[in-house]
Amino acid sequence: MDKLKKFDLMEKIVRQLEDLKNSQQAVLEKIGKIEVDNIELDDKNLEKVLPEIHQRTADNFDAIGGLLDDFTQKTESYGDQNNIDKLREQQEIDNTK
C-alpha cells in the first residue's frame, strides 16, 4: 500500500472512531433519560439492569476515546513523517499532466 493510500485509510478509521464515540455518547444519554424516567415509574427490572448497561457503555466510551486519541496521534505522526502534504501536491501535479 502506498503512503497516500495508507494515510487516507488511517484518516477514514479516525472518522469512524469519532462516529463510534459519538454513537456511544448518544446511547449513554438515552440510558440516562430512561433512568430519570424510571425514577417516577419505579420499575424494578429497569432499576436493576440499566445501571449495569450504563456502566458497560461508559467503559466502552472511555476505551473508544482512548483509542481515538492514540490513533489520531499516530495518524498525524505518520502524515508528518511521510510528508503527506507534499505527496498530495505531487499527486495533483501528476494528475493534471
N, C-alpha and C positions, 0 to 999 in steps of 0.2 A: 504494500500500500504506500503510495507516495505521501509526502509530508502534508500537502494541502488536503488530500482526502482524509488523512488521519485526523488532522486538526478539525475539519468540518464535522467528522463523526464525533469527536470529543465535544465540540460545541453543541451538537444535537443531544448528546447524553446529558450535558449540563441543563439544557432546556427541559428535557424530560424529567430530570430530578427536581427541577424547580416546580414543574407541574405536579409531580407526585407529592412534593412537600405542601403545595397549596391545597391539593385534594385532601391530604391528611388534616390540615388545618380546618377545612370545611367540615370534615367528619367530626373533629373534636367539638366544633361549635354546635353542630346538630345534636351530638350526645349531650352537651351541656344544656341545651334548650329542653331536651326531653327530661333530663334530671330535674330542671327547675319546674317544669310542668308536673312532674310526678310528686313534687312536694305537696301540691294540692290534691292530686289523685290518690297518692299513698298506696300504689301497687307494690306489694312486697317483692314480686319477682323482678320488676324493673329496678327497684331499690337495691336488690342483691346483685344483679348481673351488670347493670350499666357502669358502676364504678370499675369493675374489672375490665370491661371493654374500653372504657375511657383511659385506664392506665396503660393497657397494651397499645392503644392507638397513640398515646402521648410518648411512649417509649419508641415506637416506630417513627413518629415525627422527629424526635431528637436524633435518632440514628440516621434518618434521611438527611436532616440538616447538617450533621457532621460529615456525612459522605459528600453532600453537595459542596460544602466548604472546601474539603480536601480536593475533590475532583476539579472544582473551579480553579483552584490554585495550580493544580497540575496542568490543566489546560492552558492557563495563562503562561506558565513557565515554558511549556512546550512551544507555544507561539513565539515567545521571546527568543528562545534558544535556536529556533529554526527560521527566524526572520520571515514569519508568515506574511507580514505586510509586503515585504519586497517580493516574495514569491507570488503573491496575488497580482502585484503590479506587472510582473513579468508575464504572468498568465494572460492578463488583459492585453498586453502588447502583442503577445503571440497570437491571440485570438483575432486581433484586428488585421493581421497580415493575410 
